[in-house]
Amino acid sequence: MNKEKEKENAALAAVAFIEDHMVVGLGTGSTAYYAITAIAERVKKGLQIKAVPTSEQTATLALSLGIPLTDINAVDVIDITIDGADEFTKEKYMIKGGGGALLREKIVAAKTKREFIIADASKLVDHLGKFKLPIEVIPFARGYVMEELRKLQLKAAVRPFITDEGNNIIDVTYGKIEDPIALSAQLNEIIGVVTHGLFINLAFNILMGEGDQVKVFS
Ligand SMILES: O=C[C@H](O)[C@H](O)[C@H](O)COP(=O)(O)O
């Protein structure tokens, strides 16, 4: 079974949870793409939802497919969000932000009742850290944060990319993250860090396509 089919199967399983009148968060990336196109198909058939996009890229895609959008600040709660991940463990710890959308994705996830993460089987890892951890920093703090990471003897590089919020991203090589909860707290303490790509206690279910099955981590 190929990776794209696994992504699509996971996406279709998640989209089945969407009901009329829900506020739906739309993720970003190549896996979320399958969910967005499946949602658009249901909207064409009469499904009534309002959607909150997690990036400008997703907003453009959703609008082009006829999915009605709303402002995140105009809703009290988001019922369901469907988003991808760069890596995840069976404890539902994740790294996100490979596509640079981590900040809005994290805000949307925090405001969501049921966050469904969809992925192909290659994203499941025993320990996070093979994927470089994205850290979003305000441009003014870029040099300072790089220096702080250097002091910790970490390999870090500024990504040639500006986020939707006008910030920079620093990708940090960890190799193996022993304690994601402690690392998350440590990174949040660095002045100038807006957020980082560690998502902890934010997924309701992870739906992973594996062969022609969809495995659920809850
Ligand atoms: O910033 C991007 C997001 O966190 C994506 O959800 C993540 O990078 C996974 O993307 P993909 O589904 O393309 O692997």
The ligand as a Gaussian input file, in Angstrom:
#p B3LYP/6-31G(d) Opt

LIG

0 1
 O        3.409000      22.911000       9.315000
 C        2.916000      21.915000       8.834000
 C        2.113000      20.961000       9.563000
 O        2.468000      20.784000      10.899000
 C        1.864000      19.629000       8.889000
 O        0.729000      19.082000       9.474000
 C        2.995000      18.640000       9.023000
 O        4.192000      19.219000       8.542000
 C        2.716000      17.339000       8.254000
 O        2.655000      17.600000       6.898000
 P        2.469000      16.447000       5.825000
 O        1.106000      15.908000       6.010000
 O        2.671000      17.133000       4.508000
 O        3.546000      15.426000       6.090000

